[in-house]
């Protein structure tokens, strides 16, 4: 099999099987992926740094690791980790103008390479990953292969567009408030945010955004997500904390019987000011019905802390202080990395405004903010059964991933009189995703529904800490019942 379209139809697991059997070579896979990127990227603007000649050399090398994904092409996001010898701009025009080139691999990048993946390019991302859409001034918008006028989500929107369009089967992604799950929902993909500490963020950081950030990938199939998680999970020296190793490979959970689980579902938004679009409600109700038909005990329920007057708003207020402080620190770090402080001219108005807010946050205010985040998340996590002694606890929570279908491009742009327009617009996208970055629980977005206009709509499943196994077992049940793997966007391969 060498036809580029035929290869594009295969997930990463199937492509690796072809290499392992000797039917094709890693170079065949990489050449086919490059041809697809060259054909599709002009219309999508997903890949912003080509790495074609290096990828061909890597694929043809006798030292290519014979890992579980040997020869499979993938893309890295221009954020959430570096790759030696490649540009890293974090979506900023200031760092791009300086032409920064990374001098080492992040641990996650090194693990992707050890698994046999061949990196063919880096993908577009919003500046510093601050917005849930991929429309940076530095590179322009990434366009959704399901409808080019709509967002791919963010901050992993470039990777999501590359995978959804069939350029590559796997795209690196990171998630600090929904940045794996939101692009997965908007592009019709599988997106798992792992448990806090499951994957290392080193050597650049022990934790990011106070522990909210987790990193993995977007894929088209549950088995690919499980296989990638197996390949990269595990602590590295110096990590401040780590999730316990699984009892068996995550790939073993795909197709395994989850038993009869207790699953709560809701379309009630944690933020009462944010309406849930009818198509997102339909997606949740459809998934709940399928899970009931699979034998699970499914009922309408959500964490009671969502209903307590003032609790969510207090969490939000404190979270904004912390978010601003993290942004200010990240701007300073990028400047130090690339040769000097970044100025207002180097950054987008939204980023500069948030960083200026963060620079004014005192240490006491920051610690108070994190204490409030901790109080809220402890209450939130009471919904899940941690063990058999947790009376009344649920195994999973089912929600919309985001409260609306993929938004039209341009809605997050800064306005002359309102540089924070993008941040305010983002508040209506993240209410279902961001709380579980705070708790550190694993959560997965699954593409179970499409609108009459053909836009994908994902649902989110959330498990107790360290229970990715449950998520993968149930995700596989929904995958078998919906056939999302067979759907293709209008812009594909």
JOFENSUL-V659057 format. One record per pair of residues at least 24 apart in sequence whose C-alpha atoms are under 10 Angstrom apart, sorted by the first residue. I is the first residue (numbers start at 1). J is the second residue. Records with the same first field share a line. If there is no record, write none. Layout:
I=J / J
This chain:
1=28 / 29
2=28 / 29 / 31 / 32
3=28 / 29 / 32
4=28 / 29 / 30 / 31 / 32 / 33 / 34 / 35 / 36 / 166 / 167 / 493
5=32 / 33 / 36 / 166 / 167 / 492 / 493
6=32 / 493
7=32 / 33 / 166 / 167 / 168 / 169 / 493
8=32 / 33 / 36 / 163 / 165 / 166 / 167 / 168 / 169 / 492 / 493
9=166 / 167 / 168 / 169 / 220 / 485 / 486 / 488 / 492 / 493
10=166 / 168 / 169 / 220 / 221 / 485
11=72 / 163 / 166 / 168 / 169 / 170 / 219 / 220 / 221 / 222 / 223 / 224 / 485
12=68 / 69 / 70 / 71 / 72 / 73 / 74 / 117 / 168 / 169 / 170 / 219 / 220 / 221 / 223 / 224 / 225 / 227 / 228
13=68 / 69 / 70 / 72 / 169 / 221 / 223 / 224 / 225 / 227 / 228
14=69 / 72 / 169 / 224
15=69 / 70 / 71 / 72 / 73 / 169
16=66 / 67 / 68 / 69 / 70 / 71 / 72 / 73 / 116 / 117
17=68 / 69 / 70 / 72
18=70 / 71 / 72
19=66 / 69 / 70 / 71 / 72
20=66 / 67 / 68 / 69 / 70 / 71
24=71
25=59 / 60 / 70 / 71 / 72
26=55 / 56 / 58 / 59 / 60 / 61 / 64 / 69 / 70 / 71 / 72 / 73 / 116 / 117 / 118
27=55 / 56 / 57 / 58 / 59 / 60 / 61 / 71 / 72 / 73 / 118
28=56 / 59 / 60 / 71 / 72
29=56 / 59 / 71 / 72 / 73 / 118 / 168
30=55 / 56 / 57 / 58 / 59 / 60 / 71 / 72 / 73 / 74 / 117 / 118 / 119 / 120 / 168
31=55 / 56 / 59 / 73 / 120
32=73 / 167 / 168 / 493
33=72 / 73 / 74 / 120 / 166 / 167 / 168 / 169 / 493
34=73 / 120 / 121 / 167 / 168
35=167 / 493
36=162 / 165 / 166 / 167 / 168 / 492 / 493
37=120 / 121 / 162 / 165 / 166 / 167 / 168 / 493
38=167
39=167 / 492 / 493
40=145 / 162 / 165 / 166 / 167 / 491 / 492 / 493
41=142 / 143 / 161 / 162 / 165 / 167
43=142 / 143 / 144 / 145 / 148 / 491
44=141 / 142 / 143 / 144 / 145 / 148 / 152 / 158 / 161 / 162 / 165 / 491
45=123 / 124 / 139 / 140 / 141 / 142 / 143 / 144 / 158 / 161 / 162
46=75 / 77 / 121 / 122 / 123 / 124 / 125 / 134 / 139 / 140 / 141 / 142 / 143 / 144 / 152 / 156 / 157 / 158 / 159 / 160 / 161 / 162 / 163 / 165 / 167
47=75 / 76 / 77 / 78 / 120 / 121 / 122 / 123 / 124 / 125 / 142 / 158 / 159 / 161 / 162 / 167
48=77 / 78 / 87 / 91 / 121 / 122 / 123 / 124 / 125 / 139 / 140 / 142 / 158
49=75 / 76 / 77 / 78 / 86 / 87 / 88 / 120 / 121 / 122 / 123 / 124
50=75 / 86 / 87 / 119 / 120 / 121 / 122 / 123
51=75 / 86 / 118 / 119 / 120 / 121 / 122
52=119 / 120 / 121
53=120
54=118 / 119 / 120 / 121
55=117 / 118 / 119 / 120 / 121
56=118 / 119 / 120
57=118
58=113 / 116 / 117 / 118 / 119 / 120
59=116 / 117 / 118 / 119
64=113 / 114 / 115 / 116 / 117 / 118
65=113 / 114 / 115 / 116 / 117 / 118
66=113 / 114 / 115 / 116 / 117
67=111 / 112 / 113 / 114 / 115 / 116 / 117 / 231
68=114 / 115 / 116 / 117 / 227 / 228 / 230 / 231
69=112 / 113 / 114 / 115 / 116 / 117 / 118 / 224 / 227 / 228 / 231
70=113 / 114 / 115 / 116 / 117 / 118
71=113 / 115 / 116 / 117 / 118 / 119
72=115 / 116 / 117 / 118 / 119 / 120 / 168 / 169 / 170
73=116 / 117 / 118 / 119 / 120 / 121 / 167 / 168 / 169 / 170 / 171
74=112 / 113 / 117 / 118 / 119 / 120 / 121 / 122 / 159 / 162 / 163 / 167 / 168 / 169 / 170 / 171 / 172 / 217
75=117 / 118 / 119 / 120 / 121 / 122 / 123 / 158 / 159 / 160 / 162 / 163 / 167 / 168 / 169 / 170 / 171 / 172 / 173 / 217
76=109 / 112 / 119 / 120 / 121 / 122 / 123 / 124 / 156 / 158 / 159 / 170 / 171 / 172 / 173 / 217
77=121 / 122 / 123 / 124 / 125 / 155 / 156 / 157 / 158 / 159 / 160 / 171 / 172 / 173 / 174 / 217
78=121 / 122 / 123 / 124 / 125 / 126 / 127 / 128 / 129 / 155 / 156 / 158 / 159 / 172 / 173
79=122 / 123 / 124 / 125 / 126 / 127 / 128 / 129 / 155 / 156 / 172 / 173 / 174
80=106 / 108 / 109 / 128 / 129 / 155 / 156 / 172 / 173 / 174 / 175 / 176 / 201 / 204 / 208 / 213 / 214 / 215 / 216
81=105 / 106 / 107 / 108 / 109 / 172 / 173 / 174 / 201 / 202 / 203 / 204 / 205 / 215
82=106 / 107 / 108 / 109 / 110 / 122 / 204
83=107 / 108 / 109 / 110 / 119 / 122
84=109 / 110
86=121 / 122
87=122
88=122 / 334 / 338
89=124 / 125 / 127 / 128 / 138 / 334 / 338
90=124 / 125 / 126 / 127 / 128 / 129 / 136 / 138 / 334
91=123 / 124 / 125 / 126 / 127 / 128 / 129 / 134 / 135 / 136 / 137 / 138 / 139 / 140 / 155 / 347 / 348
92=125 / 126 / 127 / 128 / 129 / 136 / 137 / 138 / 139 / 331 / 334 / 342 / 346 / 347 / 348 / 351
93=127 / 136 / 137 / 138 / 139 / 345 / 346 / 347 / 348
94=138 / 334 / 335 / 338 / 341 / 342 / 343 / 344 / 345 / 346 / 347 / 348
95=138 / 334 / 335 / 337 / 338 / 339 / 340 / 342 / 346 / 347
96=138 / 139 / 338 / 346
97=138 / 338 / 346
98=338 / 339 / 340
99=338
100=334 / 337 / 338 / 339
101=337 / 338
102=337 / 338
104=203
105=202 / 203 / 204
106=200 / 201 / 202 / 203 / 204 / 205
107=199 / 200 / 201 / 202 / 203 / 204 / 232 / 235 / 236
108=172 / 199 / 200 / 201 / 202 / 203 / 215 / 216 / 231 / 232 / 233 / 236
109=172 / 232
110=232
111=228 / 231 / 232 / 233
112=172 / 216 / 228 / 231 / 232
113=231 / 232
114=231 / 232
115=227 / 228 / 230 / 231 / 232
116=231
117=170
119=168 / 171 / 172
120=168
121=159 / 171
122=158 / 159 / 171 / 172
123=156 / 157 / 158 / 159 / 160 / 161 / 162 / 171 / 172 / 173
124=154 / 155 / 156 / 157 / 158 / 159 / 160 / 161 / 162
125=153 / 154 / 155 / 156 / 157 / 158 / 159 / 173
126=153 / 154 / 155 / 156 / 157 / 158
127=154 / 155 / 347 / 348 / 350 / 351
128=155 / 327 / 330 / 331 / 334 / 347 / 351
129=154 / 155 / 156 / 157 / 174 / 175 / 176 / 177 / 179 / 327 / 351
130=154 / 155 / 176 / 177 / 179 / 323 / 327 / 350 / 351 / 354 / 422 / 423 / 426
131=155 / 177 / 178 / 179 / 350 / 351 / 412 / 422 / 423 / 424 / 425 / 426 / 427 / 429 / 430
132=156 / 157 / 177 / 178 / 179 / 180 / 182 / 183 / 412 / 422 / 423 / 425 / 426 / 427 / 429 / 430
133=157 / 158 / 179 / 182 / 183 / 186 / 406 / 407 / 408 / 409 / 410 / 411 / 412 / 422 / 426 / 429
134=158 / 183 / 409 / 412
135=409 / 410 / 411 / 412 / 413
136=348 / 413
137=347 / 348 / 413
138=346 / 347 / 348
141=409 / 410
142=409
143=408 / 409
144=183 / 186 / 187 / 406 / 408 / 409 / 455 / 489 / 490 / 491
145=186 / 187 / 188 / 455 / 488 / 489 / 490 / 491 / 492
146=186 / 187 / 188 / 406 / 453 / 454 / 455 / 456 / 488 / 489 / 490 / 491 / 492
147=187 / 406 / 408 / 453 / 454 / 455 / 456 / 489 / 490 / 491
148=408 / 409 / 490 / 491
149=406 / 407 / 408 / 409 / 410
150=186 / 187 / 405 / 406 / 407 / 408 / 409 / 410 / 411 / 455
151=183 / 186 / 187 / 405 / 406 / 407 / 408 / 409 / 410 / 411 / 412
152=182 / 183 / 184 / 185 / 186 / 187 / 188 / 406 / 407 / 408 / 409
153=178 / 179 / 180 / 181 / 182 / 183 / 184 / 185 / 186 / 187 / 406 / 407 / 409 / 429
154=178 / 179 / 180 / 181 / 182 / 183 / 184 / 186
155=179 / 180 / 181 / 182 / 183
156=180 / 181 / 182 / 183 / 184 / 217 / 218
157=182 / 183 / 184 / 186 / 187 / 218
158=183
159=183 / 184 / 187 / 217 / 218 / 219
160=184 / 185 / 186 / 187 / 188 / 189 / 190 / 191 / 217 / 218 / 219 / 220
161=186 / 187 / 188 / 189 / 218 / 491 / 492
162=187 / 218 / 219 / 492 / 493
163=187 / 188 / 189 / 218 / 219 / 220 / 492
164=188 / 189 / 218 / 219 / 220 / 487 / 488 / 489 / 491 / 492 / 493
165=488 / 489 / 490 / 491 / 492 / 493
166=220 / 488 / 489 / 491 / 492 / 493
167=492 / 493
168=219 / 493
169=218 / 219 / 220 / 221 / 224
170=216 / 217 / 218 / 219 / 220 / 221 / 224 / 225 / 228
171=216 / 217 / 218 / 219 / 220
172=215 / 216 / 217 / 218 / 219 / 228
173=214 / 215 / 216 / 217 / 218 / 219
174=213 / 214 / 215 / 216 / 217 / 218
175=212 / 213 / 214 / 215 / 216 / 217 / 433 / 434 / 437
176=208 / 209 / 210 / 211 / 212 / 213 / 214 / 215 / 433 / 434 / 436 / 437 / 438
177=209 / 212 / 213 / 214 / 429 / 430 / 431 / 432 / 433 / 434 / 435 / 436 / 437 / 438
178=212 / 213 / 214 / 401 / 402 / 429 / 430 / 431 / 432 / 433 / 434 / 435 / 436 / 437 / 443 / 444 / 445
179=213 / 214 / 215 / 430 / 433 / 434
180=214 / 215 / 216 / 217 / 218 / 433 / 443 / 444 / 445
181=217 / 218 / 401 / 402 / 430 / 433 / 443 / 444 / 445 / 446 / 458 / 459 / 460
182=401 / 402 / 406 / 429 / 430 / 432 / 433 / 444 / 445 / 457 / 458 / 459 / 460
183=218 / 401 / 402 / 406 / 445 / 458
184=217 / 218 / 219 / 220 / 401 / 444 / 445 / 446 / 447 / 456 / 457 / 458 / 459
185=400 / 401 / 402 / 404 / 405 / 406 / 444 / 445 / 446 / 447 / 448 / 449 / 455 / 456 / 457 / 458 / 459 / 460
186=401 / 402 / 404 / 405 / 406 / 407 / 445 / 447 / 450 / 455 / 456 / 457 / 458
187=218 / 220 / 406 / 447 / 455 / 456 / 457 / 458 / 489
188=218 / 219 / 220 / 445 / 446 / 447 / 448 / 449 / 450 / 455 / 456 / 457 / 458 / 484 / 485 / 487 / 488 / 489
189=218 / 219 / 220 / 221 / 222 / 445 / 446 / 447 / 448 / 456 / 457 / 458 / 484 / 485
190=217 / 218 / 219 / 220 / 221 / 222 / 223 / 224 / 225 / 444 / 445 / 446 / 447 / 448 / 458 / 475 / 479 / 484 / 485
191=216 / 217 / 218 / 219 / 220 / 221 / 222 / 225 / 443 / 444 / 445 / 446 / 447 / 458 / 460
192=216 / 217 / 218 / 219 / 222 / 225 / 226 / 229 / 442 / 443 / 444 / 445 / 446 / 460 / 461 / 462 / 468 / 471 / 472
193=217 / 218 / 433 / 436 / 437 / 440 / 441 / 442 / 443 / 444 / 445 / 462 / 468
194=229 / 233 / 243 / 437 / 440 / 441 / 442 / 443 / 444 / 465 / 466 / 467 / 468
195=242 / 243 / 244 / 436 / 437 / 439 / 440 / 441 / 442 / 443 / 463 / 464 / 465 / 466 / 467 / 468
196=241 / 242 / 243 / 436 / 437 / 438 / 439 / 440 / 441 / 442 / 465 / 466
197=233 / 234 / 235 / 239 / 240 / 241 / 242 / 243 / 244 / 440 / 466
198=229 / 232 / 233 / 234 / 235 / 241 / 242 / 243 / 244 / 245 / 246 / 440 / 442 / 466 / 468
199=229 / 232 / 233 / 234 / 235 / 236 / 239 / 242 / 243
200=232 / 233 / 234 / 235 / 236 / 237 / 238 / 239 / 240 / 241 / 242
201=235 / 236 / 239
202=235 / 236 / 237 / 238 / 239
203=236 / 237 / 238 / 239
205=238 / 239 / 240
206=236 / 238 / 239 / 240 / 241
207=239 / 240 / 241
208=326 / 330
209=322 / 323 / 325 / 326 / 327 / 329 / 330 / 437 / 438
210=322 / 323 / 326 / 370 / 437 / 438
211=241 / 437 / 438 / 439 / 440
212=434 / 435 / 436 / 437 / 438 / 439 / 440 / 441
213=437 / 438 / 440
214=437 / 440 / 442
218=445
220=446 / 447 / 484 / 485 / 486 / 487
221=446 / 475 / 476 / 479 / 484 / 485
222=251 / 253 / 254 / 255 / 446 / 471 / 472 / 473 / 474 / 475 / 476 / 477 / 478 / 479 / 485
223=250 / 251 / 252 / 253 / 254 / 255 / 472 / 475 / 476
224=251 / 254
225=250 / 251 / 254 / 472
226=250 / 251 / 252 / 253 / 254 / 468 / 469 / 472
227=251 / 252 / 254
229=468
243=465 / 466
244=466
245=466
246=466 / 467 / 468 / 469
247=469
248=469
249=469
250=468 / 469 / 470 / 472 / 473
251=469 / 472 / 473
252=469 / 472 / 473
253=468 / 469 / 470 / 471 / 472 / 473 / 474 / 475 / 476
254=469 / 470 / 471 / 472 / 473 / 474 / 475 / 476 / 477
255=472 / 473 / 474 / 475 / 476 / 477 / 480
256=469 / 470 / 472 / 473 / 474 / 476 / 477
257=470 / 473 / 474 / 476 / 477
258=295 / 296 / 469 / 470 / 471 / 472 / 473 / 474 / 476 / 477
259=294 / 295 / 296 / 470 / 473 / 474
260=291 / 292 / 294 / 295 / 296 / 297 / 298 / 395
261=291 / 292 / 294 / 295 / 296 / 297 / 298 / 394 / 395 / 396 / 470 / 474
262=292 / 295 / 296 / 297 / 298 / 299 / 384 / 385 / 392 / 393 / 394 / 395 / 396 / 397
263=288 / 291 / 292 / 296 / 297 / 298 / 299 / 300 / 301 / 302 / 384 / 393 / 394 / 395 / 396 / 397 / 398 / 461 / 462 / 463
264=288 / 297 / 298 / 299 / 300 / 301 / 302 / 303 / 383 / 384 / 393 / 394 / 395 / 396 / 397 / 398 / 399 / 461 / 462
265=298 / 299 / 300 / 301 / 302 / 396 / 397 / 398 / 399 / 400 / 460 / 461
266=299 / 300 / 301 / 302 / 303 / 397 / 398 / 399 / 400
267=300 / 301 / 302 / 398 / 399 / 400 / 403 / 432
268=300 / 301 / 302 / 306 / 307 / 399 / 400 / 403 / 432
269=302 / 306 / 307 / 399 / 400 / 402 / 403 / 428 / 431 / 432
270=302 / 303 / 305 / 306 / 307 / 312 / 313 / 430 / 431 / 432 / 435
271=306 / 307 / 312 / 313 / 316 / 427 / 428 / 430 / 431 / 432
272=306 / 307 / 312 / 313 / 431
273=428
274=403 / 404 / 427 / 428 / 429 / 431
275=403 / 404 / 428
276=400 / 402 / 403 / 404 / 405 / 428
277=400 / 402 / 403 / 404 / 405
278=403 / 404 / 405 / 451
279=400 / 403 / 404 / 405 / 449 / 450 / 451 / 452 / 455 / 456 / 457
280=399 / 400 / 401 / 402 / 403 / 404 / 405 / 449 / 450 / 451 / 456 / 457 / 458 / 459
281=399 / 400 / 403 / 404 / 457 / 459
282=400 / 448 / 449 / 450 / 451 / 457 / 459
283=399 / 400 / 401 / 447 / 448 / 449 / 450 / 451 / 456 / 457 / 458 / 459
284=398 / 399 / 400 / 401 / 448 / 449 / 457 / 458 / 459 / 460
285=398 / 399 / 400 / 459
286=448 / 449 / 459 / 482
287=398 / 399 / 446 / 447 / 448 / 449 / 458 / 459 / 460 / 478 / 481 / 482
288=398 / 399 / 459 / 478
290=477 / 478 / 481 / 482
291=474 / 475 / 477 / 478 / 481
294=474 / 477 / 478 / 481
296=474
297=394
298=394 / 396 / 397 / 398
299=397 / 398
300=397 / 398
301=383 / 394 / 397 / 398
302=380 / 383 / 394 / 397 / 398 / 399
303=379 / 380 / 381 / 382 / 383 / 384 / 394 / 397
304=379 / 380 / 382 / 383
305=376 / 377 / 378 / 379 / 380 / 381 / 382 / 383
306=376 / 379 / 380
311=372 / 375 / 376
312=376 / 431 / 435
314=369 / 372 / 373 / 376
315=369 / 370 / 371 / 372 / 373 / 374 / 375 / 376 / 377 / 435
316=369 / 372 / 373 / 427 / 431 / 435
317=369 / 372 / 373
318=365 / 366 / 367 / 368 / 369 / 370 / 371 / 372 / 373
319=366 / 368 / 369 / 370 / 372 / 373 / 438
320=354 / 357 / 358 / 366 / 369
321=354 / 357 / 358 / 360 / 361 / 362 / 365 / 366 / 367 / 368 / 369 / 370
322=358 / 361 / 365 / 366 / 367 / 368 / 369 / 370 / 373
323=354 / 355 / 357 / 358 / 366 / 369
324=351 / 353 / 354 / 355 / 356 / 357 / 358 / 359 / 360 / 361 / 366
325=354 / 355 / 356 / 357 / 358 / 359 / 360 / 361 / 362 / 363 / 365 / 366
326=354 / 355 / 358 / 359 / 366
327=351 / 352 / 353 / 354 / 355 / 356 / 357 / 358 / 359
328=352 / 353 / 354 / 355 / 356 / 357 / 358 / 359 / 360 / 361
329=355 / 358 / 359
330=355
331=355
348=413 / 414 / 419
349=413 / 414 / 415 / 416 / 418 / 419 / 420 / 421 / 422
350=412 / 413 / 414 / 415 / 418 / 419 / 420 / 421 / 422 / 423
351=414 / 419 / 420 / 422 / 423
352=419 / 420
353=418 / 419 / 420
354=419 / 420 / 423
370=438
373=435 / 438 / 439
374=438 / 439
376=435 / 438 / 439
377=435 / 436 / 437 / 438 / 439 / 440
378=438 / 439
379=439
380=435 / 436 / 438 / 439
381=435 / 436 / 439 / 440 / 441 / 463 / 464 / 465
382=464
383=463 / 464
384=462 / 463 / 464 / 465
385=463 / 464 / 465
386=463 / 464 / 465 / 466 / 467
387=464
393=464
394=463 / 464
395=462 / 463 / 464 / 467 / 470 / 471
396=443 / 460 / 461 / 462 / 463 / 464 / 467 / 470 / 471 / 474
397=443 / 460 / 461 / 462 / 463 / 464
398=443 / 444 / 445 / 459 / 460 / 461 / 462 / 463
399=432 / 433 / 445 / 458 / 459 / 460 / 461 / 462
400=431 / 432 / 433 / 445 / 446 / 457 / 458 / 459 / 460 / 461
401=429 / 430 / 431 / 432 / 433 / 443 / 444 / 445 / 446 / 447 / 457 / 458 / 459 / 460 / 461
402=428 / 429 / 430 / 431 / 432 / 433 / 445 / 457 / 458 / 459 / 460
403=428 / 429 / 430 / 431 / 432 / 457 / 458 / 459
404=428 / 429 / 457 / 458
405=429 / 450 / 451 / 455 / 456 / 457 / 458
406=455 / 456 / 457
407=455
432=459 / 460
433=460 / 462
436=462 / 463
439=464 / 465
440=464 / 465 / 466
441=465 / 466 / 467 / 468
442=466 / 467 / 468 / 469 / 470 / 471
443=467 / 468 / 471
444=468 / 471 / 472 / 475
445=471 / 475
446=475 / 476 / 478 / 479 / 484
447=478 / 479 / 482 / 483 / 484 / 485
448=478 / 479 / 481 / 482 / 483 / 484
449=482 / 484
450=484
454=489 / 490
455=489
456=484 / 489
